[in-house]
Amino acid sequence: MNVVGRAGLRARVTTGFAAGALVLSLAMAVVSYQLVRRSLIAEREDTAVRAAYYDAAIVEAGVNNNPAPDIGTVLRSLDTGDSRRAVLQLGPGQWHARSADVGLTDAIPPELQEHASTGRVGVQMVDAGDGPALVVAVPLGDGVVFYEVDSMDELDHTLRVLALVLTLVALGTAGAGALVGWNATRYVLRPLTRVAAAAQEITAGRHMARLDPAAEPDLARLTTSFNHMVDQLSARMERDRRFAADVSHELRSPLQTLAAAASVLDRRRDTLDERTALAAGLVVDEVDRFQRLVNDLLELARTDQPADRQEVDVAELARQACRDHGLDPGIVTVLGGPVVWSVDRRRIRQLFDNLLDNAAGYGGGATEVRLTADAERCRIEVDDEGPGVSPEDKPLIWNRFVRGRSQSSSRADGGGTGLGLALVAQHAAAHDGTAEVLDRPGGGARFRIDLPDCL
């Protein structure tokens, strides 16, 4: 089942601001539109009724004052402009207009005619065929009714423009709300960004990173608690570092004595009986392993220190590491970018040593060392031709004293200390970098180290 990641806090807040602004602006737009529409229609109705009364009075005078009136002439004498059209009904089916009837009488609804026949003034909105219109009926007595059809095209156009403008304003308000939400979250998340940056610095070994309580007075408790936590963590790590360093130093003296004694036994192994020679060999191997473990512990005690960056020819450093491990320096390949990087020489050299040792011990030997550099990061890759690393072991092998299942069974002598890859990860982190293991195309493992900002 595919799980869709939840949107970030900034995206959710921005969307909330935009949605809230859109709903609010749309509600205001609808209310404003309805109020303006009602006001304009009411005003237009009043104007149409007054104009109809005025024109009806002229028609009534022209008809009553002339024994044989010409209805067409009387209607044509009205100043109705282009928006109003006048019709006179002298009786059922007896219609008179100022020009040829092109469906004008059909636009007058029967219910309005029935209403006017009772002697009452009526107003009704209709569809005149060429657009909305307002029909005003003014009874003149004796079954005579004056109708005036007032076109509402101009008002309808005005309302459409108003609706478009209000819609655009609502969308603009939503956009402004999204911008406000984005900026608001940016401001609100700024303290958390500082906390994240400080945490990254601490992870990289710079334990002096602290937050300024005065920078965000509202978050003084958070910054104080964070700084106290970092102080306690730094003190604890310093105690652990000193303990490991002290123990390792204390072990070095007896180890040197044991190593000297083991060396004597090793040189005289040929004079010993078979059982004693085997025991002497085991002692020599274990003392050597013990020495390497102590050296690794001392190195781990120093990994909390920041990287001492300098200009280093990493390609030559990798070739020298290959020579020291009995490998052909030709397996070092530079795929692109400069080979002089700003890194800690000691750390990078040990990184190469540990990766080559790991490939020799668990991967059948290194087959290629690749170096790549660009504006964003420098990359080191070491390939081997061993059994690879299982998916469940990939995140674990970088921990101290942890070996994957394939590693645990690959060598019966147990010569490794379980600290080599942990040191690789520590050296990468000291450069603000990352370490990961991938599957090598064709089989085997590919160890990749990415170091940002090393040029």
N, C-alpha and C positions, 0 to 999 in steps of 0.2 A: 504494500500500500504506500503510495506516495504521500508524503507529509509536506504541506506547503508551509514555508517558514512564516512566522508572524512578522508583520511589519514593525519597523523600529518605532521608538517612542516619538522621535521627531516627525516621522511620516504620519503617525496616528494623530498627534496633536495638530499638525498642519491640516490634515483632512478634517478633523473636528472643527477647527476654526472656519475652514472653507465651507463645510456643510452648514454650520450654524449661521454664518453670514448669508449663505444662499437662501436658507429657509426664511430667515428674518427679512431679507430684502425682497424675496418673492411675496411674502405675506404683506409687506408694506406696499409693494407694487400692485398687488391685487386690490387691496383696500383703496389705494390712491386712484387706481383706474376706475373702480366702481363709483367712488365719490365724484370724480371728475366727469364720468360718463353721465351719471344722473343729473349733475348740475347743468352740463351742456345740453342734454336733451330737454330738461325742464325749461331752460332759457329759450331753447329753440321752439318749443311748443308755445310758450307765451308769445314769442315774436310772431309765429305763424298764426296764432289765434287773433292777435291784434290786426295783423295784415288782412286776414280773412274777413274780420268784422268791417274793416275799412272798405275793402273791395266789395263786400256784400251791400254795404250802404250805397255805394255808387251804382251798383247794378240795380238795386231796388228803386233808386231815384230815377234811373234811366228808363226802367220798365213802367213805373207808375205814372210818370209825367208825360208819357207819349202814348196816344190812343192806339197806334199801330207800330210798336217798337220793333226795331231791327236788332234781334238778340245778338247776332254776330258782331254788329257794330258796337253795341254796348259792351260786350266782353272784350273786344279789341281796344276799347278805350282805357282799359285797366293797365296800370304800370306794374306788371308782375315780374319784369326782368326775365332772366333765363332760368331761374330755379322754380318759379311757381307757374302752375297751369290752372285755369279756371274753367269750371263746368257748371251749367245751370240745368236743373231738372224741373220741368214744368208739370210733370205728372208721370205716372208709371210708363216707362219706356220712352219718354219724351226728353231727350238730351240735346243740349246745345253747347257747342264749344267755339272758341275763337278761331279754330282751324279744324282740318279734317281729323276725325277721331281715329287714332292709331292704337286703340286698345286702352285709352285713358279711362273710359267708363268701366272697363273690366277690372281696373285696379281698385275701384271703390267697392269695398266689401258689402255684401247684402245686409249684414247685421248693423253696419253703420247707417245704411239707407233706412232700415226699419226704425232705428233709433231716432233719426232726424225726422221721420214722418210723423212722429209724435210731438213735434214742435220743440225738441230739445237740441242744443248744440252738442256736437260730438267730435272727438278727436281720436284717431287711430293710426298706428304705425303699420305700413303695408310694404309689400314688395311690388314696385311698379313695373317690374320687368327689366328696367334698365338700372335698377339699384333701389335702395330703401327710400321710402318717401313717407311724409306725414300728411294725412288727409283730414281736413277740417270741414265739417258740415255745419252750415248756418241756415236754419229755416227762415223763409221770408213770408210765410203765411199762404193760405189757400193751396197747400200741397206743393208750393214752389220751394226748392232747396238749392242753396248755393254751395258748391263744393270747390275747395281749392287744394290742389295736390302740390305739396311743397317738397322738392327733392332734398334728400339728406345725404347726397353723395359727398359734399364737402365735409360735413360733420363726420361721416363714416370714415373718410380718408384721414381726418384729424385724429379720430380715435385709433385707427390702425397705426398711425405714426406714434401716437402716445404709447400704445402697447409695445411697439418695437423699442422705443426709447427706454421704457421701464424695464423691459427684459434685458436690454444691454446694461442698464444700470445695475440690475440684480446680478448679472454675470460679473460685471466689474467689481461689485462689492464682494462677491465670493472670491475673486482673485485677490482683492486687497486683504480679505480675511485670511487667505492662505499665506500671503506674504507676512502679515502680522504674526500668524501662528509660527511660521518658520523662524522669524527673527526672535519671537518670544522664547521658543524652545532653544534657540542658539544661546540666548542670554541665560536661560535657566540651566542648560546643560554645561555651561562654561565651567562651573566649579567641579562637576563630575569629570570633565575633560582634564582638568588639572590633576584630579585624583588619579585618573588613569595614566597620565603622563608620569606622575611621581611613582606609581606602582611599576611602570615599565622600567624606569630608571633603577628602582630597587631590585627588580628581577635581573637586570643586567649587571648587578653588583655594585651600583653606586648608592650605597646605603646612607649617604648624607642628604639625600633628597627629602625635603620637607614641604609642608603647605603653610602658607602665611595666613594665620587666623584673621588678620586685619583686612585681607583682600575681600572677603565675603563675610561681613559681620553676622548675617542671618545664618551662616553655616559654621559659626565659630565652634560649636560643639563637635560637629563632624570633623573639622580640621584638627582640633585638639585631640580627639580620640584617635584619629589617623596617625598623627605625629607620635602620640604615646605608644600606639601599636608598633610603629616602625622602630621607635627607641627600644622597646622590649625585644622585638625581633632581631635588631642589630646586636643587642647585648647577648642574646641567646646564640646567635650565629658566631659572634666573636668568641664566646666561651667554648663552643664546639670546635671552632677552628684552632684555638689555642690548645685545647685538649688533644685534638688529633695531631697537631704539630709537636706538642710536648711528648706524647706517647711515641710518635715516630722517631723523634730525636733520641729518646731514651732507649729505643729498641736498636738504634743504629750501632751503638758500641758493642753490645753482646753479639749482634749480627756479624759485625766485622770479625770478632773473635771466632765465631762459628764458621764464617766463610774461610778464614785463614786455616782453621783446623780441617775443614772439609777439603780445602785445596791440597793440604798435605796428604789426606787420605786418597784423594783422587789421583795424585801423582804416584802413589805407591799401590794403586789398585792391582797392578800386575803381579805384585808379590804376595797378595792375599789369596786365601782360598776362595772358592767360587761363592759361597754363601756370604762371607764377609765382604767380598768385592761388590756383590749385589746390594748389600746394606749401605756400603759407602757411596755407591752411585745414587741410591735413593736420598741419602742425606745431602749430597751435593745438589741434587735437583730441587729438593725442598728448600734448602737454604737460598738457592738462587731465586726461587719463586717468592720466598719470604722477603728477600731484598727488594724485588720488584714491587711487591705489595706495599712495603713501607715507603718506597719512592713515590708510588701512586698516591698514597695517603698524604704525603707531604705536598704533592702537587695539588691535590684537592684542597688542602688547607690554604693554598695560595690563589685558588681560582676566584675568590671573592674580590680580589684586587682588580681595578680597572685595567683594560688592555693598554700596554705601552706601545702605542702606534709609531711606526717609522716606515720609511720607504724600503720595501723589500722586493727583490726579484723572486717572485713566488715560483716561477717556472724552474729556475736554477735550484731553489730550495727543494722542490719536489724531486728533481733529478738526483740531487745529493741524497735525499732520503731513500730513493730507490737503490742507489749504489750501496748504501749502508745496509740495506736489507737483501743484498745479493740479487737485485732485479735489474733488468735492462733499462737504463734511463730513457730509452726510446719509447717506452710505453706512456711517457708524459706527452700529452697533446694539448696545444694551445689552439682553441677553436676561434677565438676572436678577442679583440680588445688588447690593451696593454698588459704586460706581465709584471710591471712594478706596481705593487699595491701598498696602501697605507694600512699595515697590520702589525700585530705583535709577533715578532720573528719567533720567539721562544714558543709561544702558544701554537702558531701555525706549524712549526716544525714537529712539535709533539702530536698535533692533530694528524699530520701525514704519517708519523711513526705508528700511531695507534690504529689508524685505518689500514695501513699495510700489514701490521701484525694481525689484526682481526681477519683480513683477507687470507693471510697465510695460515692462520690457525683454524679458521672455520669455513673458508670459501675456496680452498684449493689454490690460493695465490691470486694476487691482483693481476688483471689482464690489461687494464688501461686506467690512466689517471688523466682526467680532462680538466682544463682550466678555461673559464669563460669570464669576460668582464664587459660591462656596458655602463651606461650612466646611472643605472638604478642599483645594480648589485654585482658582486663578484661571486663566482660559483666554482666549487671544487666537487668533482665527482670521481669516485673510485669504484671500478667494476671488478667483480670476481666471478668465478665460474663454479661456485659451490652450489649447495642445494637451495639457496635463497632463505628468506625469512618468512615465516607464516604470517598471515594477516593479523592474527591475535597477538603475535609476539612483537610486531613492528612498533607499537607505542611503548613497549616495556623495556626493550633492550638498552634504552638510553639511561635507565635508572642504575643506581649503584648496586653492585653485587647481584645483578640480575642477568641471567642468560636465557636465551630462547631455547626451546626444546631441541632444535637442530644443533645449536651450539653446544648444549650440554652433552650431547651424545657424539659429537664429531671428534672429540679427542678424549681418549681414555686417561691420559696422564693428568688432565686437569691443570695444565700449566698456566692458564689465564687467571687473572686476578678478579675479573668481573668489574673492573673500574675503567677499562680502556675506552669504551664508547661513552660512559658517563663523563669522562674527561673531554672527549670530543664535543659533546653537547655543551659542556661548561665553557670551553674555549670559543665555541660559536656564539653562545649567549653573551660572552664578554665583549664580542664585536657587534652586539645587537643583532646577531644572525640566528639562523635556525638550522637544525640538523634533521634529516629524514632518511628513511631507507625505502627504496622502490624495488620493483622487480625488473631485472635486466632482461631486455629482449633476447630471446634465445636461451634463457636460463641463467640462474645466478642472482646475485644481489647488486644493487647500485646504491651506494651511500652518497648522499648529496648534501653539501654544506653551502648555504647562501649567506653571504656577508654584505649587508648594505653599506653604501657610502664609504667604499674602500679606495676610491680613486682620488 
